[in-house]
Amino acid sequence: MKFMRPVRVLVLVLVSSVFVCGSAFQAAGEKQEEEINWMSLEEAFKATQKEPRKTIIDVYTDWCGWCKVMDKKTFRNPEVVKYINSHYYAVKLNAESKEDIIIGGTKYAYDSEHRANSAAIALLQGQMSFPSIVYLDEKFNMIQPLPGYMEAKAFHQVITFIGGDYHKKESFEDYKLRTYPKLYSEAFAAF
């Protein structure tokens, strides 16, 4: 019986080692999924003051089903993540947030009549539709709000159109048909 005890200990040590080593190899072999570097509206405003960059704002609500689909699919696409993180400050704004938001000395509070934060109301120009993506320029001025769910490919076309200032040079239709396929042929193939 005394002989069995060291054998059990040895077996436990060996089995534990296999699980630990196996887990370490699996973790090392797994590729870490990149994510969008989300921040608050206030953080994006401050960052823009230091290092100007366009801002993209995902205006959502907790009850919005299509917002959740965008989170799971569109915002996890590697090409979308890479482009947003390198060209935009990315903000998630819950339209129904009851917390005050202060931007450049202006306070945005919850508006109980509209059941939304006044920052969301202003950004969406009163057109409360979810999800909506709002694009701001490097000086935090409105470029355009775009309502509705978008698949990753269509969304990538929009973020590159605005992020690369093509919206100042050509129509979106021309960009989609001519410019985008030339610039993003590798990304285009990934969709």
TORMARNU-792945 format. One line per field, with one value per residue (C-alpha): x, y, z; residue number from 0; residue in one letter. Coordinates in steps of 0.5 Angstrom, whole numbers, padded with zeros to 4 digits. Example, Ala and Ser with C-alpha at 12.3 -4.5 7.8 and 13.67 -1.06 7.14 Angstrom:
BEGIN
east 0025 | 0027
north -0009 | -0002
up 0016 | 0014
num 0 | 1
residu a | s
end
This chain:
BEGIN
east 0000 | 0006 | 0008 | 0002 | 0002 | 0008 | 0005 | -0001 | 0003 | 0007 | 0001 | -0002 | 0004 | 0005 | -0003 | -0003 | 0004 | 0000 | -0006 | -0002 | 0003 | -0003 | -0006 | 0000 | 0001 | -0006 | -0006 | 0001 | -0002 | -0009 | -0009 | -0011 | -0017 | -0016 | -0021 | -0023 | -0020 | -0027 | -0027 | -0032 | -0034 | -0030 | -0024 | -0024 | -0025 | -0019 | -0015 | -0017 | -0015 | -0008 | -0007 | -0013 | -0016 | -0023 | -0028 | -0033 | -0039 | -0043 | -0049 | -0053 | -0058 | -0058 | -0065 | -0063 | -0062 | -0058 | -0053 | -0051 | -0050 | -0046 | -0042 | -0041 | -0040 | -0038 | -0034 | -0030 | -0028 | -0020 | -0020 | -0025 | -0022 | -0015 | -0018 | -0021 | -0016 | -0011 | -0015 | -0021 | -0022 | -0028 | -0033 | -0039 | -0045 | -0051 | -0056 | -0060 | -0054 | -0057 | -0049 | -0048 | -0043 | -0038 | -0035 | -0031 | -0035 | -0042 | -0046 | -0050 | -0055 | -0061 | -0067 | -0073 | -0078 | -0074 | -0071 | -0064 | -0058 | -0058 | -0051 | -0054 | -0060 | -0055 | -0051 | -0057 | -0060 | -0066 | -0067 | -0067 | -0065 | -0061 | -0055 | -0053 | -0046 | -0044 | -0037 | -0034 | -0028 | -0021 | -0024 | -0030 | -0035 | -0040 | -0039 | -0045 | -0049 | -0051 | -0057 | -0058 | -0054 | -0048 | -0045 | -0037 | -0036 | -0041 | -0038 | -0031 | -0033 | -0036 | -0030 | -0025 | -0029 | -0029 | -0023 | -0019 | -0023 | -0025 | -0032 | -0029 | -0027 | -0032 | -0039 | -0040 | -0042 | -0036 | -0031 | -0035 | -0034 | -0027 | -0023 | -0025 | -0023 | -0016 | -0014 | -0017 | -0016 | -0014 | -0019 | -0024 | -0022 | -0023 | -0030
north 0000 | 0005 | 0003 | 0006 | 0012 | 0015 | 0012 | 0016 | 0022 | 0021 | 0020 | 0026 | 0030 | 0027 | 0028 | 0035 | 0037 | 0034 | 0039 | 0045 | 0044 | 0042 | 0049 | 0053 | 0050 | 0051 | 0059 | 0060 | 0057 | 0061 | 0068 | 0073 | 0077 | 0084 | 0089 | 0096 | 0101 | 0103 | 0110 | 0115 | 0121 | 0125 | 0121 | 0122 | 0129 | 0130 | 0125 | 0129 | 0136 | 0132 | 0128 | 0130 | 0124 | 0123 | 0120 | 0114 | 0114 | 0107 | 0110 | 0104 | 0102 | 0096 | 0093 | 0094 | 0087 | 0090 | 0093 | 0087 | 0084 | 0089 | 0088 | 0081 | 0081 | 0088 | 0090 | 0084 | 0083 | 0084 | 0089 | 0093 | 0093 | 0094 | 0100 | 0104 | 0103 | 0106 | 0112 | 0113 | 0115 | 0110 | 0111 | 0107 | 0111 | 0108 | 0113 | 0112 | 0113 | 0118 | 0120 | 0127 | 0128 | 0134 | 0136 | 0143 | 0146 | 0144 | 0139 | 0134 | 0130 | 0125 | 0128 | 0124 | 0127 | 0123 | 0118 | 0119 | 0123 | 0130 | 0128 | 0122 | 0127 | 0132 | 0127 | 0123 | 0130 | 0128 | 0122 | 0116 | 0110 | 0104 | 0103 | 0109 | 0111 | 0118 | 0121 | 0127 | 0130 | 0132 | 0138 | 0134 | 0137 | 0133 | 0129 | 0125 | 0120 | 0114 | 0110 | 0102 | 0096 | 0094 | 0088 | 0088 | 0089 | 0095 | 0098 | 0097 | 0101 | 0107 | 0107 | 0108 | 0113 | 0117 | 0116 | 0117 | 0123 | 0120 | 0123 | 0130 | 0128 | 0123 | 0120 | 0114 | 0110 | 0112 | 0110 | 0103 | 0101 | 0104 | 0106 | 0101 | 0095 | 0098 | 0100 | 0094 | 0088 | 0084 | 0086 | 0086 | 0078 | 0077 | 0079
up 0000 | 0002 | -0005 | -0009 | -0005 | -0009 | -0016 | -0015 | -0013 | -0020 | -0024 | -0021 | -0023 | -0030 | -0031 | -0029 | -0033 | -0039 | -0038 | -0036 | -0042 | -0047 | -0045 | -0045 | -0052 | -0054 | -0052 | -0055 | -0062 | -0061 | -0065 | -0061 | -0064 | -0065 | -0063 | -0064 | -0059 | -0056 | -0052 | -0049 | -0053 | -0048 | -0049 | -0056 | -0056 | -0051 | -0056 | -0062 | -0059 | -0058 | -0064 | -0069 | -0073 | -0075 | -0070 | -0071 | -0066 | -0066 | -0063 | -0060 | -0055 | -0050 | -0053 | -0060 | -0064 | -0070 | -0066 | -0062 | -0069 | -0071 | -0065 | -0066 | -0074 | -0077 | -0071 | -0071 | -0078 | -0078 | -0084 | -0081 | -0074 | -0077 | -0081 | -0075 | -0070 | -0075 | -0078 | -0073 | -0066 | -0064 | -0059 | -0057 | -0054 | -0051 | -0054 | -0047 | -0042 | -0036 | -0035 | -0037 | -0042 | -0043 | -0049 | -0050 | -0044 | -0047 | -0042 | -0045 | -0040 | -0041 | -0044 | -0041 | -0046 | -0051 | -0047 | -0050 | -0048 | -0051 | -0054 | -0058 | -0060 | -0063 | -0066 | -0070 | -0071 | -0068 | -0072 | -0067 | -0071 | -0068 | -0070 | -0073 | -0074 | -0074 | -0077 | -0075 | -0078 | -0075 | -0071 | -0068 | -0073 | -0076 | -0083 | -0083 | -0079 | -0082 | -0080 | -0080 | -0080 | -0085 | -0086 | -0086 | -0093 | -0094 | -0088 | -0090 | -0096 | -0092 | -0087 | -0092 | -0097 | -0091 | -0087 | -0094 | -0095 | -0102 | -0100 | -0102 | -0109 | -0111 | -0110 | -0106 | -0112 | -0116 | -0110 | -0109 | -0117 | -0119 | -0113 | -0107 | -0111 | -0113 | -0106 | -0103 | -0107 | -0102 | -0097 | -0102 | -0103 | -0096 | -0096
num 0 | 1 | 2 | 3 | 4 | 5 | 6 | 7 | 8 | 9 | 10 | 11 | 12 | 13 | 14 | 15 | 16 | 17 | 18 | 19 | 20 | 21 | 22 | 23 | 24 | 25 | 26 | 27 | 28 | 29 | 30 | 31 | 32 | 33 | 34 | 35 | 36 | 37 | 38 | 39 | 40 | 41 | 42 | 43 | 44 | 45 | 46 | 47 | 48 | 49 | 50 | 51 | 52 | 53 | 54 | 55 | 56 | 57 | 58 | 59 | 60 | 61 | 62 | 63 | 64 | 65 | 66 | 67 | 68 | 69 | 70 | 71 | 72 | 73 | 74 | 75 | 76 | 77 | 78 | 79 | 80 | 81 | 82 | 83 | 84 | 85 | 86 | 87 | 88 | 89 | 90 | 91 | 92 | 93 | 94 | 95 | 96 | 97 | 98 | 99 | 100 | 101 | 102 | 103 | 104 | 105 | 106 | 107 | 108 | 109 | 110 | 111 | 112 | 113 | 114 | 115 | 116 | 117 | 118 | 119 | 120 | 121 | 122 | 123 | 124 | 125 | 126 | 127 | 128 | 129 | 130 | 131 | 132 | 133 | 134 | 135 | 136 | 137 | 138 | 139 | 140 | 141 | 142 | 143 | 144 | 145 | 146 | 147 | 148 | 149 | 150 | 151 | 152 | 153 | 154 | 155 | 156 | 157 | 158 | 159 | 160 | 161 | 162 | 163 | 164 | 165 | 166 | 167 | 168 | 169 | 170 | 171 | 172 | 173 | 174 | 175 | 176 | 177 | 178 | 179 | 180 | 181 | 182 | 183 | 184 | 185 | 186 | 187 | 188 | 189 | 190
residu m | k | f | m | r | p | v | r | v | l | v | l | v | l | v | s | s | v | f | v | c | g | s | a | f | q | a | a | g | e | k | q | e | e | e | i | n | w | m | s | l | e | e | a | f | k | a | t | q | k | e | p | r | k | t | i | i | d | v | y | t | d | w | c | g | w | c | k | v | m | d | k | k | t | f | r | n | p | e | v | v | k | y | i | n | s | h | y | y | a | v | k | l | n | a | e | s | k | e | d | i | i | i | g | g | t | k | y | a | y | d | s | e | h | r | a | n | s | a | a | i | a | l | l | q | g | q | m | s | f | p | s | i | v | y | l | d | e | k | f | n | m | i | q | p | l | p | g | y | m | e | a | k | a | f | h | q | v | i | t | f | i | g | g | d | y | h | k | k | e | s | f | e | d | y | k | l | r | t | y | p | k | l | y | s | e | a | f | a | a | f
end
